[in-house]
Amino acid sequence: MRRQFTAVAPDVLWCGDVTEIPTGEGKLYLATVEDLFSRRMLGYAMSAHHDAALTVAALQMAAATRGGTVDGVIFHSDRGSEGGFN
C-alpha cells in the first residue's frame, strides 16, 4: 500500500484492526474490517480471545457483506504490534 490509505473504488483496499476493551468481566477483543474507499465498516467480530479465529470471523463477515466474492482485495493491518513502543 506504501502508506496510501485512499482507494479508487470499493473493494480495492480494506484495513483492519483488533482493539482490546476492558470490561467488568474481563477483556473483550473487537476485530474490524473497513473499506478504505467508502470508509464503511464491512465486518466485525468479538471474542474473549485475541487469536486468528477472531480476525478470520471479521473477514468472513466483510466478504459476506460484499456478496462473498472479494477476489483482488488488498487487506492491510498493523500485523499485531502490541504496545512494544513503551
C-alpha positions, -999 to 999 in steps of 0.1 A, spaced: 0 0 0 30 23 5 10 43 31 -16 52 5 -48 49 26 -72 60 -2 -88 37 -27 -101 45 -62 -131 22 -59 -149 -1 -34 -133 -34 -26 -98 -24 -37 -83 -17 -2 -96 -29 31 -80 -23 65 -85 -39 99 -75 -37 135 -81 -55 168 -90 -35 199 -89 -46 235 -119 -35 255 -116 -39 293 -149 -49 309 -161 -58 344 -160 -95 333 -125 -94 317 -111 -84 284 -132 -83 252 -115 -81 218 -131 -64 188 -118 -71 153 -130 -48 124 -127 -46 86 -132 -13 68 -134 -4 31 -110 24 26 -130 38 -4 -163 43 14 -150 42 50 -178 17 56 -174 -9 83 -179 -42 64 -173 -67 91 -166 -72 128 -162 -99 154 -159 -100 192 -143 -126 214 -127 -132 248 -96 -144 228 -72 -124 207 -64 -150 181 -65 -157 143 -101 -170 146 -113 -135 157 -98 -118 126 -110 -146 103 -145 -141 116 -144 -104 109 -130 -110 73 -157 -136 67 -184 -111 77 -168 -85 54 -168 -109 25 -204 -119 31 -213 -82 32 -199 -78 -3 -217 -109 -16 -190 -135 -10 -167 -126 -39 -137 -104 -29 -110 -115 -53 -82 -90 -56 -89 -70 -24 -58 -59 -6 -62 -62 32 -39 -41 54 -34 -44 92 -6 -33 116 4 -70 118 -3 -71 155 22 -47 171 11 -49 207 24 -19 228 60 -26 222 66 12 220 68 17 258 
